């Protein structure tokens, strides 16, 4: 799942959606993958309204 967020490291290609999350078939899974992608690949901090204790998956 983490590899799919950026499948080609030499290209600006990012994939996020519920199909590559632990919450498949749920909007929550798509949102968590989008948040993980923003944090891991763009270095954005987690929003203040989203507590650090919230599990976003792998």
PQR file of N, CA, C, O and H, with PARSE charges and radii, in Angstrom:
ATOM      1  N   UNK A   1       0.807  -1.200   0.000 -0.4000 1.5000
ATOM      2  CA  UNK A   1       0.000   0.000   0.000 -0.0000 2.0000
ATOM      3  C   UNK A   1       0.854   1.270   0.000  0.5500 1.7000
ATOM      4  O   UNK A   1       0.576   2.184  -0.776 -0.5500 1.4000
ATOM      5  N   UNK A   2       1.889   1.355   0.850 -0.4000 1.5000
ATOM      6  CA  UNK A   2       2.713   2.567   0.797 -0.0000 2.0000
ATOM      7  C   UNK A   2       3.381   2.774  -0.565  0.5500 1.7000
ATOM      8  O   UNK A   2       3.538   3.907  -1.019 -0.5500 1.4000
ATOM      9  H   UNK A   2       2.115   0.613   1.481  0.4000 1.0000
ATOM     10  N   UNK A   3       3.769   1.686  -1.205 -0.4000 1.5000
ATOM     11  CA  UNK A   3       4.424   1.807  -2.517 -0.0000 2.0000
ATOM     12  C   UNK A   3       3.476   2.373  -3.567  0.5500 1.7000
ATOM     13  O   UNK A   3       3.919   3.091  -4.463 -0.5500 1.4000
ATOM     14  H   UNK A   3       3.641   0.765  -0.837  0.4000 1.0000
ATOM     15  N   UNK A   4       2.206   2.073  -3.482 -0.4000 1.5000
ATOM     16  CA  UNK A   4       1.245   2.559  -4.472 -0.0000 2.0000
ATOM     17  C   UNK A   4       0.993   4.062  -4.365  0.5500 1.7000
ATOM     18  O   UNK A   4       0.568   4.685  -5.338 -0.5500 1.4000
ATOM     19  H   UNK A   4       1.846   1.490  -2.755  0.4000 1.0000
ATOM     20  N   UNK A   5       1.247   4.648  -3.205 -0.4000 1.5000
ATOM     21  CA  UNK A   5       1.053   6.101  -3.095 -0.0000 2.0000
ATOM     22  C   UNK A   5       1.981   6.843  -4.044  0.5500 1.7000
ATOM     23  O   UNK A   5       1.651   7.925  -4.530 -0.5500 1.4000
ATOM     24  H   UNK A   5       1.592   4.142  -2.415  0.4000 1.0000
ATOM     25  N   UNK A   6       3.153   6.248  -4.305 -0.4000 1.5000
ATOM     26  CA  UNK A   6       4.078   6.801  -5.306 -0.0000 2.0000
ATOM     27  C   UNK A   6       4.775   5.636  -5.998  0.5500 1.7000
ATOM     28  O   UNK A   6       5.893   5.273  -5.633 -0.5500 1.4000
ATOM     29  H   UNK A   6       3.420   5.369  -3.910  0.4000 1.0000
ATOM     30  N   UNK A   7       4.125   5.057  -6.984 -0.4000 1.5000
ATOM     31  CA  UNK A   7       4.646   3.835  -7.600 -0.0000 2.0000
ATOM     32  C   UNK A   7       5.937   4.024  -8.401  0.5500 1.7000
ATOM     33  O   UNK A   7       6.738   3.094  -8.495 -0.5500 1.4000
ATOM     34  H   UNK A   7       3.216   5.352  -7.280  0.4000 1.0000
ATOM     35  N   UNK A   8       6.148   5.187  -8.968 -0.4000 1.5000
ATOM     36  CA  UNK A   8       7.359   5.466  -9.754 -0.0000 2.0000
ATOM     37  C   UNK A   8       8.092   6.631  -9.104  0.5500 1.7000
ATOM     38  O   UNK A   8       7.657   7.778  -9.208 -0.5500 1.4000
ATOM     39  H   UNK A   8       5.497   5.942  -8.892  0.4000 1.0000
ATOM     40  N   UNK A   9       9.199   6.341  -8.436 -0.4000 1.5000
ATOM     41  CA  UNK A   9       9.887   7.389  -7.687 -0.0000 2.0000
ATOM     42  C   UNK A   9      10.558   8.439  -8.560  0.5500 1.7000
ATOM     43  O   UNK A   9      10.895   9.518  -8.072 -0.5500 1.4000
ATOM     44  H   UNK A   9       9.552   5.410  -8.352  0.4000 1.0000
ATOM     45  N   UNK A  10      10.755   8.149  -9.819 -0.4000 1.5000
ATOM     46  CA  UNK A  10      11.359   9.147 -10.696 -0.0000 2.0000
ATOM     47  C   UNK A  10      10.319   9.951 -11.471  0.5500 1.7000
ATOM     48  O   UNK A  10      10.669  10.715 -12.371 -0.5500 1.4000
ATOM     49  H   UNK A  10      10.482   7.272 -10.214  0.4000 1.0000
ATOM     50  N   UNK A  11       9.039   9.782 -11.123 -0.4000 1.5000
ATOM     51  CA  UNK A  11       7.964  10.524 -11.787 -0.0000 2.0000
ATOM     52  C   UNK A  11       7.059  11.164 -10.734  0.5500 1.7000
ATOM     53  O   UNK A  11       6.925  10.657  -9.620 -0.5500 1.4000
ATOM     54  H   UNK A  11       8.756   9.161 -10.392  0.4000 1.0000
ATOM     55  N   UNK A  12       6.459  12.253 -11.095 -0.4000 1.5000
ATOM     56  CA  UNK A  12       5.500  12.916 -10.192 -0.0000 2.0000
ATOM     57  C   UNK A  12       4.130  12.282 -10.363  0.5500 1.7000
ATOM     58  O   UNK A  12       3.175  12.927 -10.795 -0.5500 1.4000
ATOM     59  H   UNK A  12       6.568  12.665 -11.999  0.4000 1.0000
ATOM     60  N   UNK A  13       4.056  11.013 -10.016 -0.4000 1.5000
ATOM     61  CA  UNK A  13       2.824  10.246 -10.127 -0.0000 2.0000
ATOM     62  C   UNK A  13       2.458   9.726  -8.740  0.5500 1.7000
ATOM     63  O   UNK A  13       3.252   9.046  -8.091 -0.5500 1.4000
ATOM     64  H   UNK A  13       4.831  10.488  -9.665  0.4000 1.0000
ATOM     65  N   UNK A  14       1.256  10.053  -8.298 -0.4000 1.5000
ATOM     66  CA  UNK A  14       0.787   9.640  -6.990 -0.0000 2.0000
ATOM     67  C   UNK A  14      -0.590   9.008  -7.139  0.5500 1.7000
ATOM     68  O   UNK A  14      -1.410   9.453  -7.942 -0.5500 1.4000
ATOM     69  H   UNK A  14       0.610  10.605  -8.826  0.4000 1.0000
ATOM     70  N   UNK A  15      -0.828   7.966  -6.356 -0.4000 1.5000
ATOM     71  CA  UNK A  15      -2.099   7.255  -6.403 -0.0000 2.0000
ATOM     72  C   UNK A  15      -2.659   7.195  -4.987  0.5500 1.7000
ATOM     73  O   UNK A  15      -1.966   6.794  -4.052 -0.5500 1.4000
ATOM     74  H   UNK A  15      -0.161   7.604  -5.704  0.4000 1.0000
ATOM     75  N   UNK A  16      -3.890   7.588  -4.841 -0.4000 1.5000
ATOM     76  CA  UNK A  16      -4.523   7.419  -3.542 -0.0000 2.0000
ATOM     77  C   UNK A  16      -5.990   7.094  -3.760  0.5500 1.7000
ATOM     78  O   UNK A  16      -6.653   7.652  -4.635 -0.5500 1.4000
ATOM     79  H   UNK A  16      -4.453   7.914  -5.601  0.4000 1.0000
ATOM     80  N   UNK A  17      -6.461   6.198  -2.962 -0.4000 1.5000
ATOM     81  CA  UNK A  17      -7.845   5.767  -3.057 -0.0000 2.0000
ATOM     82  C   UNK A  17      -8.079   4.604  -2.117  0.5500 1.7000
ATOM     83  O   UNK A  17      -7.138   4.053  -1.547 -0.5500 1.4000
ATOM     84  H   UNK A  17      -5.923   5.745  -2.251  0.4000 1.0000
ATOM     85  N   UNK A  18      -9.314   4.241  -1.962 -0.4000 1.5000
ATOM     86  CA  UNK A  18      -9.647   3.196  -1.003 -0.0000 2.0000
ATOM     87  C   UNK A  18      -9.122   1.827  -1.425  0.5500 1.7000
ATOM     88  O   UNK A  18      -8.930   0.963  -0.569 -0.5500 1.4000
ATOM     89  H   UNK A  18     -10.079   4.689  -2.426  0.4000 1.0000
ATOM     90  N   UNK A  19      -8.884   1.603  -2.709 -0.4000 1.5000
ATOM     91  CA  UNK A  19      -8.420   0.298  -3.174 -0.0000 2.0000
ATOM     92  C   UNK A  19      -7.052  -0.062  -2.609  0.5500 1.7000
ATOM     93  O   UNK A  19      -6.711  -1.243  -2.536 -0.5500 1.4000
ATOM     94  H   UNK A  19      -9.039   2.305  -3.404  0.4000 1.0000
ATOM     95  N   UNK A  20      -6.273   0.920  -2.213 -0.4000 1.5000
ATOM     96  CA  UNK A  20      -4.935   0.682  -1.675 -0.0000 2.0000
ATOM     97  C   UNK A  20      -4.872   1.031  -0.199  0.5500 1.7000
ATOM     98  O   UNK A  20      -3.840   1.498   0.282 -0.5500 1.4000
ATOM     99  H   UNK A  20      -6.550   1.879  -2.272  0.4000 1.0000
ATOM    100  N   UNK A  21      -5.954   0.813   0.520 -0.4000 1.5000
ATOM    101  CA  UNK A  21      -6.002   1.119   1.939 -0.0000 2.0000
ATOM    102  C   UNK A  21      -6.499  -0.080   2.728  0.5500 1.7000
ATOM    103  O   UNK A  21      -6.982  -1.058   2.158 -0.5500 1.4000
ATOM    104  H   UNK A  21      -6.793   0.434   0.129  0.4000 1.0000
ATOM    105  N   UNK A  22      -6.377   0.006   4.041 -0.4000 1.5000
ATOM    106  CA  UNK A  22      -6.933  -1.034   4.902 -0.0000 2.0000
ATOM    107  C   UNK A  22      -8.440  -0.859   5.045  0.5500 1.7000
ATOM    108  O   UNK A  22      -9.115  -1.730   5.595 -0.5500 1.4000
ATOM    109  H   UNK A  22      -5.985   0.800   4.505  0.4000 1.0000
ATOM    110  N   UNK A  23      -8.968   0.252   4.558 -0.4000 1.5000
ATOM    111  CA  UNK A  23     -10.407   0.505   4.608 -0.0000 2.0000
ATOM    112  C   UNK A  23     -11.023   0.463   3.225  0.5500 1.7000
ATOM    113  O   UNK A  23     -11.710   1.399   2.817 -0.5500 1.4000
ATOM    114  H   UNK A  23      -8.419   0.959   4.112  0.4000 1.0000
ATOM    115  N   UNK A  24     -10.780  -0.617   2.505 -0.4000 1.5000
ATOM    116  CA  UNK A  24     -11.303  -0.720   1.140 -0.0000 2.0000
ATOM    117  C   UNK A  24     -12.822  -0.623   1.124  0.5500 1.7000
ATOM    118  O   UNK A  24     -13.515  -1.074   2.036 -0.5500 1.4000
ATOM    119  H   UNK A  24     -10.222  -1.377   2.836  0.4000 1.0000
ATOM    120  N   UNK A  25     -13.307  -0.012   0.043 -0.4000 1.5000
ATOM    121  CA  UNK A  25     -14.744   0.186  -0.201 -0.0000 2.0000
ATOM    122  C   UNK A  25     -15.376   1.193   0.762  0.5500 1.7000
ATOM    123  O   UNK A  25     -16.597   1.219   0.912 -0.5500 1.4000
ATOM    124  H   UNK A  25     -12.744   0.355  -0.697  0.4000 1.0000
ATOM    125  N   UNK A  26     -14.568   2.011   1.408 -0.4000 1.5000
ATOM    126  CA  UNK A  26     -15.084   3.033   2.315 -0.0000 2.0000
ATOM    127  C   UNK A  26     -14.452   4.374   1.961  0.5500 1.7000
ATOM    128  O   UNK A  26     -13.283   4.430   1.579 -0.5500 1.4000
ATOM    129  H   UNK A  26     -13.576   1.991   1.287  0.4000 1.0000
ATOM    130  N   UNK A  27     -15.204   5.429   2.084 -0.4000 1.5000
ATOM    131  CA  UNK A  27     -14.671   6.775   1.847 -0.0000 2.0000
ATOM    132  C   UNK A  27     -13.536   7.052   2.827  0.5500 1.7000
ATOM    133  O   UNK A  27     -12.551   7.703   2.478 -0.5500 1.4000
ATOM    134  H   UNK A  27     -16.154   5.384   2.394  0.4000 1.0000
ATOM    135  N   UNK A  28     -13.677   6.558   4.044 -0.4000 1.5000
ATOM    136  CA  UNK A  28     -12.630   6.744   5.056 -0.0000 2.0000
ATOM    137  C   UNK A  28     -11.286   6.221   4.546  0.5500 1.7000
ATOM    138  O   UNK A  28     -10.252   6.849   4.775 -0.5500 1.4000
ATOM    139  H   UNK A  28     -14.477   6.029   4.327  0.4000 1.0000
ATOM    140  N   UNK A  29     -11.291   5.085   3.863 -0.4000 1.5000
ATOM    141  CA  UNK A  29     -10.055   4.535   3.318 -0.0000 2.0000
ATOM    142  C   UNK A  29      -9.420   5.451   2.288  0.5500 1.7000
ATOM    143  O   UNK A  29      -8.199   5.603   2.263 -0.5500 1.4000
ATOM    144  H   UNK A  29     -12.130   4.575   3.677  0.4000 1.0000
ATOM    145  N   UNK A  30     -10.227   6.057   1.446 -0.4000 1.5000
ATOM    146  CA  UNK A  30      -9.703   6.992   0.443 -0.0000 2.0000
ATOM    147  C   UNK A  30      -9.143   8.245   1.113  0.5500 1.7000
ATOM    148  O   UNK A  30      -8.092   8.748   0.716 -0.5500 1.4000
ATOM    149  H   UNK A  30     -11.219   5.934   1.466  0.4000 1.0000
ATOM    150  N   UNK A  31      -9.833   8.738   2.112 -0.4000 1.5000
ATOM    151  CA  UNK A  31      -9.375   9.952   2.808 -0.0000 2.0000
ATOM    152  C   UNK A  31      -8.084   9.701   3.585  0.5500 1.7000
ATOM    153  O   UNK A  31      -7.191  10.548   3.593 -0.5500 1.4000
ATOM    154  H   UNK A  31     -10.687   8.329   2.435  0.4000 1.0000
ATOM    155  N   UNK A  32      -7.981   8.544   4.236 -0.4000 1.5000
ATOM    156  CA  UNK A  32      -6.755   8.265   4.985 -0.0000 2.0000
ATOM    157  C   UNK A  32      -5.565   8.125   4.054  0.5500 1.7000
ATOM    158  O   UNK A  32      -4.469   8.581   4.379 -0.5500 1.4000
ATOM    159  H   UNK A  32      -8.706   7.856   4.229  0.4000 1.0000
ATOM    160  N   UNK A  33      -5.762   7.499   2.900 -0.4000 1.5000
ATOM    161  CA  UNK A  33      -4.659   7.357   1.948 -0.0000 2.0000
ATOM    162  C   UNK A  33      -4.238   8.715   1.389  0.5500 1.7000
ATOM    163  O   UNK A  33      -3.050   8.960   1.180 -0.5500 1.4000
ATOM    164  H   UNK A  33      -6.652   7.128   2.635  0.4000 1.0000
ATOM    165  N   UNK A  34      -5.187   9.578   1.150 -0.4000 1.5000
ATOM    166  CA  UNK A  34      -4.855  10.925   0.678 -0.0000 2.0000
ATOM    167  C   UNK A  34      -4.063  11.680   1.738  0.5500 1.7000
ATOM    168  O   UNK A  34      -3.094  12.365   1.411 -0.5500 1.4000
ATOM    169  H   UNK A  34      -6.152   9.379   1.319  0.4000 1.0000
ATOM    170  N   UNK A  35      -4.457  11.566   2.992 -0.4000 1.5000
ATOM    171  CA  UNK A  35      -3.739  12.243   4.074 -0.0000 2.0000
ATOM    172  C   UNK A  35      -2.330  11.689   4.221  0.5500 1.7000
ATOM    173  O   UNK A  35      -1.381  12.458   4.375 -0.5500 1.4000
ATOM    174  H   UNK A  35      -5.244  11.010   3.257  0.4000 1.0000
ATOM    175  N   UNK A  36      -2.175  10.371   4.177 -0.4000 1.5000
ATOM    176  CA  UNK A  36      -0.841   9.778   4.263 -0.0000 2.0000
ATOM    177  C   UNK A  36       0.046  10.237   3.108  0.5500 1.7000
ATOM    178  O   UNK A  36       1.231  10.504   3.308 -0.5500 1.4000
ATOM    179  H   UNK A  36      -2.946   9.746   4.052  0.4000 1.0000
ATOM    180  N   UNK A  37      -0.505  10.329   1.922 -0.4000 1.5000
ATOM    181  CA  UNK A  37       0.262  10.783   0.765 -0.0000 2.0000
ATOM    182  C   UNK A  37       0.723  12.229   0.961  0.5500 1.7000
ATOM    183  O   UNK A  37       1.868  12.562   0.656 -0.5500 1.4000
ATOM    184  H   UNK A  37      -1.468  10.113   1.759  0.4000 1.0000
ATOM    185  N   UNK A  38      -0.157  13.079   1.466 -0.4000 1.5000
ATOM    186  CA  UNK A  38       0.206  14.479   1.689 -0.0000 2.0000
ATOM    187  C   UNK A  38       1.300  14.605   2.748  0.5500 1.7000
ATOM    188  O   UNK A  38       2.211  15.421   2.612 -0.5500 1.4000
ATOM    189  H   UNK A  38      -1.087  12.808   1.714  0.4000 1.0000
ATOM    190  N   UNK A  39       1.207  13.799   3.794 -0.4000 1.5000
ATOM    191  CA  UNK A  39       2.204  13.854   4.863 -0.0000 2.0000
ATOM    192  C   UNK A  39       3.540  13.269   4.423  0.5500 1.7000
ATOM    193  O   UNK A  39       4.587  13.877   4.646 -0.5500 1.4000
ATOM    194  H   UNK A  39       0.467  13.136   3.904  0.4000 1.0000
ATOM    195  N   UNK A  40       3.511  12.095   3.798 -0.4000 1.5000
ATOM    196  CA  UNK A  40       4.749  11.388   3.462 -0.0000 2.0000
ATOM    197  C   UNK A  40       5.487  11.956   2.253  0.5500 1.7000
ATOM    198  O   UNK A  40       6.716  12.019   2.258 -0.5500 1.4000
ATOM    199  H   UNK A  40       2.661  11.601   3.617  0.4000 1.0000
ATOM    200  N   UNK A  41       4.767  12.364   1.233 -0.4000 1.5000
ATOM    201  CA  UNK A  41       5.428  12.760  -0.009 -0.0000 2.0000
ATOM    202  C   UNK A  41       5.498  14.269  -0.234  0.5500 1.7000
ATOM    203  O   UNK A  41       6.316  14.739  -1.025 -0.5500 1.4000
ATOM    204  H   UNK A  41       3.768  12.313   1.229  0.4000 1.0000
ATOM    205  N   UNK A  42       4.671  15.011   0.435 -0.4000 1.5000
ATOM    206  CA  UNK A  42       4.702  16.460   0.279 -0.0000 2.0000
ATOM    207  C   UNK A  42       5.123  17.172   1.554  0.5500 1.7000
ATOM    208  O   UNK A  42       5.265  18.395   1.566 -0.5500 1.4000
ATOM    209  H   UNK A  42       4.007  14.630   1.078  0.4000 1.0000
ATOM    210  N   UNK A  43       5.326  16.413   2.631 -0.4000 1.5000
ATOM    211  CA  UNK A  43       5.810  16.976   3.877 -0.0000 2.0000
ATOM    212  C   UNK A  43       4.834  17.898   4.588  0.5500 1.7000
ATOM    213  O   UNK A  43       5.237  18.712   5.418 -0.5500 1.4000
ATOM    214  H   UNK A  43       5.211  15.419   2.622  0.4000 1.0000
ATOM    215  N   UNK A  44       3.561  17.774   4.269 -0.4000 1.5000
ATOM    216  CA  UNK A  44       2.574  18.633   4.924 -0.0000 2.0000
ATOM    217  C   UNK A  44       2.263  18.102   6.311  0.5500 1.7000
ATOM    218  O   UNK A  44       2.195  16.890   6.512 -0.5500 1.4000
ATOM    219  H   UNK A  44       3.234  17.112   3.594  0.4000 1.0000
ATOM    220  N   UNK A  45       2.073  19.004   7.274 -0.4000 1.5000
ATOM    221  CA  UNK A  45       1.729  18.540   8.620 -0.0000 2.0000
ATOM    222  C   UNK A  45       0.279  18.070   8.674  0.5500 1.7000
ATOM    223  O   UNK A  45      -0.557  18.486   7.871 -0.5500 1.4000
ATOM    224  H   UNK A  45       2.128  19.989   7.110  0.4000 1.0000
ATOM    225  N   UNK A  46       0.005  17.210   9.624 -0.4000 1.5000
ATOM    226  CA  UNK A  46      -1.365  16.748   9.817 -0.0000 2.0000
ATOM    227  C   UNK A  46      -2.223  17.927  10.255  0.5500 1.7000
ATOM    228  O   UNK A  46      -1.773  18.735  11.068 -0.5500 1.4000
ATOM    229  H   UNK A  46       0.684  16.872  10.276  0.4000 1.0000
ATOM    230  N   UNK A  47      -3.439  18.050   9.744 -0.4000 1.5000
ATOM    231  CA  UNK A  47      -4.305  19.166  10.148 -0.0000 2.0000
ATOM    232  C   UNK A  47      -4.565  19.148  11.653  0.5500 1.7000
ATOM    233  O   UNK A  47      -4.577  18.086  12.277 -0.5500 1.4000
ATOM    234  H   UNK A  47      -3.804  17.393   9.084  0.4000 1.0000
ATOM    235  N   UNK A  48      -4.767  20.297  12.212 -0.4000 1.5000
ATOM    236  CA  UNK A  48      -4.988  20.386  13.663 -0.0000 2.0000
ATOM    237  C   UNK A  48      -6.269  19.693  14.086  0.5500 1.7000
ATOM    238  O   UNK A  48      -6.384  19.265  15.234 -0.5500 1.4000
ATOM    239  H   UNK A  48      -4.758  21.159  11.705  0.4000 1.0000
ATOM    240  N   UNK A  49      -7.226  19.572  13.192 -0.4000 1.5000
ATOM    241  CA  UNK A  49      -8.488  18.914  13.547 -0.0000 2.0000
ATOM    242  C   UNK A  49      -8.395  17.400  13.494  0.5500 1.7000
ATOM    243  O   UNK A  49      -9.344  16.712  13.869 -0.5500 1.4000
ATOM    244  H   UNK A  49      -7.133  19.920  12.259  0.4000 1.0000
ATOM    245  N   UNK A  50      -7.259  16.864  13.030 -0.4000 1.5000
ATOM    246  CA  UNK A  50      -7.064  15.417  12.950 -0.0000 2.0000
ATOM    247  C   UNK A  50      -6.013  15.012  13.990  0.5500 1.7000
ATOM    248  O   UNK A  50      -4.817  15.194  13.765 -0.5500 1.4000
ATOM    249  H   UNK A  50      -6.489  17.424  12.724  0.4000 1.0000
ATOM    250  N   UNK A  51      -6.454  14.468  15.118 -0.4000 1.5000
ATOM    251  CA  UNK A  51      -5.514  14.138  16.196 -0.0000 2.0000
ATOM    252  C   UNK A  51      -4.452  13.129  15.764  0.5500 1.7000
ATOM    253  O   UNK A  51      -4.732  12.263  14.935 -0.5500 1.4000
ATOM    254  H   UNK A  51      -7.426  14.321  15.301  0.4000 1.0000
ATOM    255  N   UNK A  52      -3.243  13.225  16.308 -0.4000 1.5000
ATOM    256  CA  UNK A  52      -2.184  12.278  15.963 -0.0000 2.0000
ATOM    257  C   UNK A  52      -2.534  10.846  16.327  0.5500 1.7000
ATOM    258  O   UNK A  52      -1.955   9.914  15.768 -0.5500 1.4000
ATOM    259  H   UNK A  52      -3.015  13.929  16.981  0.4000 1.0000
ATOM    260  N   UNK A  53      -3.453  10.648  17.237 -0.4000 1.5000
ATOM    261  CA  UNK A  53      -3.827   9.300  17.655 -0.0000 2.0000
ATOM    262  C   UNK A  53      -4.728   8.584  16.664  0.5500 1.7000
ATOM    263  O   UNK A  53      -4.962   7.384  16.807 -0.5500 1.4000
ATOM    264  H   UNK A  53      -3.923  11.404  17.692  0.4000 1.0000
ATOM    265  N   UNK A  54      -5.239   9.292  15.662 -0.4000 1.5000
ATOM    266  CA  UNK A  54      -6.115   8.675  14.652 -0.0000 2.0000
ATOM    267  C   UNK A  54      -5.281   7.778  13.751  0.5500 1.7000
ATOM    268  O   UNK A  54      -4.296   8.216  13.156 -0.5500 1.4000
ATOM    269  H   UNK A  54      -5.048  10.267  15.546  0.4000 1.0000
ATOM    270  N   UNK A  55      -5.687   6.518  13.659 -0.4000 1.5000
ATOM    271  CA  UNK A  55      -4.980   5.554  12.815 -0.0000 2.0000
ATOM    272  C   UNK A  55      -5.352   5.782  11.356  0.5500 1.7000
ATOM    273  O   UNK A  55      -6.529   5.754  10.998 -0.5500 1.4000
ATOM    274  H   UNK A  55      -6.487   6.162  14.142  0.4000 1.0000
ATOM    275  N   UNK A  56      -4.347   6.006  10.516 -0.4000 1.5000
ATOM    276  CA  UNK A  56      -4.586   6.248   9.102 -0.0000 2.0000
ATOM    277  C   UNK A  56      -4.281   5.026   8.249  0.5500 1.7000
ATOM    278  O   UNK A  56      -4.459   5.067   7.031 -0.5500 1.4000
ATOM    279  H   UNK A  56      -3.391   6.029  10.807  0.4000 1.0000
ATOM    280  N   UNK A  57      -3.837   3.969   8.850 -0.4000 1.5000
ATOM    281  CA  UNK A  57      -3.525   2.771   8.094 -0.0000 2.0000
ATOM    282  C   UNK A  57      -2.063   2.691   7.757  0.5500 1.7000
ATOM    283  O   UNK A  57      -1.241   3.443   8.282 -0.5500 1.4000
ATOM    284  H   UNK A  57      -3.692   3.937   9.839  0.4000 1.0000
ATOM    285  N   UNK A  58      -1.747   1.766   6.869 -0.4000 1.5000
ATOM    286  CA  UNK A  58      -0.348   1.547   6.488 -0.0000 2.0000
ATOM    287  C   UNK A  58       0.011   2.334   5.265  0.5500 1.7000
ATOM    288  O   UNK A  58       1.150   2.271   4.802 -0.5500 1.4000
ATOM    289  H   UNK A  58      -2.415   1.156   6.443  0.4000 1.0000
TER
END
